[in-house]
C-alpha cells in the first residue's frame, strides 16, 4: 500500500501545465481587482477626498497589478511564439519565476491598497503603516515563507530517507 503523503515528482510538462492552470485560476480575480482599482479613479471621492499621497499610492498599486497581469500572461505568449510544442526545463523555470514575481507584485499592490483604505478610514499615518505592513507580512508569509519552509523540510526529509535506504 502506498503512503498517501508520499510526494510524486511531476514531469517538466506536468509542472508547466500545473503552474499555468494555477495562473489561469488566479488571473480572473487579479483582473477583477484591476477593474475595481481602475474604476475608483473616476469617482469624486478619489478626486476630492484622497490626499495626493493616497492617490499616488493607489495609482502605484494599479500599476503593480497591471504588471502582475502582464507577468501572469507572459509565459503563454512566450511559449506560443518562441517554443510552440516544446516544454523545456528552462521554460518551466521561466514560468515559475514569472508567477512568483507576479505574486510579489500583487503583495506590494495589496499593501499599498490597504495603506490607502486605512488612511481614508482612520486618517492616521501610523495606523495606515501598521496595517500595510501587517498586510505585507501576511501575503509574503503565506505566498513565500510558508512554501519555502515546506520545500526545505521536504528536501531535508528526502535526503534523510535516501540516507536510510543506502
N, C-alpha and C positions, 0 to 999 in steps of 0.2 A: 504494500500500500504506500502511495507517495505522500510526502509531507505537504499539507496544504499551504504552508508558509515558505516552501522552497521556491527560490527565485529561478525563473526560466529566462535565459538570455534571448532577446529579440534579435532577429537578423537586422542588418542595416536598413533594408527596405521596410521592415516592420516598424523599426524605430522612427524612421522618417514619416511613415504613414500615421503612426500614433501621435507624433508631435503635430503634424498638420491637422489631424482631426481635432486635437485639443485646441489648436489655434482657431479652427473654424467654429468651435463651440463658444469660445471666448469673444470672438470678433463682433458678433451682433450686439452684445452688451456694451462693448467698447464704443461701437458706432453710435449706439443709443446715448451713451454718456456724452459723446462728442456733440450730438444733436441738441441735447439739453443745454450743454455749456454754450453752444453757439446761439441758441435762442435767447439766452439771458442777455446777450449783448444788445438786443433790441428792445429791452424793457426800460421803462422810465426809472425803475429802482436802480438799475445798473448805472444809468446816466446821472441820476440826481443824488442817490443816497450812498453809493460806494465811494470810498476815498480813492484818490488816484493810485495809491499803493495797492488797494484791494483790486481795483480794475486791472492794474498791471499784473498782479498775481493770477487773476482769472484768465487773462489773455495768455500768460505763460503756461498755465495749466492746459488751456485749449491747444496751444502749440505742442505741448508734450504728448497729449492724447493723439493729435494728428500724426506725429512722428511714430508713435507706438503703432497706430493703424498701418502706416507705411511699412514698418518692420514686420508686422504680422502677415502682410500680403506679399512682401518681398520674396520669400522662398518659392512661392508658386510661380511668380513672374520670372524669377531667375531660372528655375527648373525648366519651364516651358521654352525659354529662349536659348539657354546655354547647354543644358544636358537633357533634352527630352528622351524619355525612355531609359535613362541610366540613373541609378542611385548609387552614389559612392559614399565612402566614409567621410570624405571632405564635405560633401553636400549635407550629410547628416549633422556634422559639426556646425555648418553654416546655419542650418535650420534651427538647431538648438540655441546657438548664440543669438540669432535674431529674436527668437521667442523670449529668451532671458532678458535681453536688452529692452524689449517691448514691455515686459513686466516691470522692469526697473523704472522705465519712464512713466508707466501707469502709477507706480507707487509714489513717485515725485508729484505727478499731477493730482493725485488724491490728497497728498499732503498739502499742496497749495490750496486746493479747493476747501479742505477743512479749515485752513487758516482763515480764508475769506468768510466762510459761513460763521465761524465762531466770532470773528471780528464784527460782523454785521449784527449778530445777536447780542454780544456782551460788550462790544466797544472797548475792549482792553487787549493790548498787545501781549501781555503776559499770558492770559488765558488762551489767546489765539496761538501763541508759540507753543505752549504746553500741549494743547490739543493737536496741533500739527505734528509735533514730534512724536506724540503717542500714536497718531495715525501712521506715521512713517515706520515706527518701531513694529507695529502690528503687521503691516504689509511686508516689510523686509523680513521679519521673523517668520511669518507663515510661508512666504514665497521663496526665500533664500536660505535662511538659517536652519530651519527645521529639515528641509530636504537635504541640505549638505551634511548635517549631522547624521541623518538616517543613512546616507550614502557611505559616509565614513565608517559608521557602525557596521553596515552590511559588508563593506570591503574587509574590515577587520575580522568579522565572523567567517568570511570566505577563506581568508589566509589561515586562521586557526583551524578550520575544517580541513583544508588541504594539508596542513601540517600533521594533523592527527591521522590522516589516511596514509601518509607516507611511511 
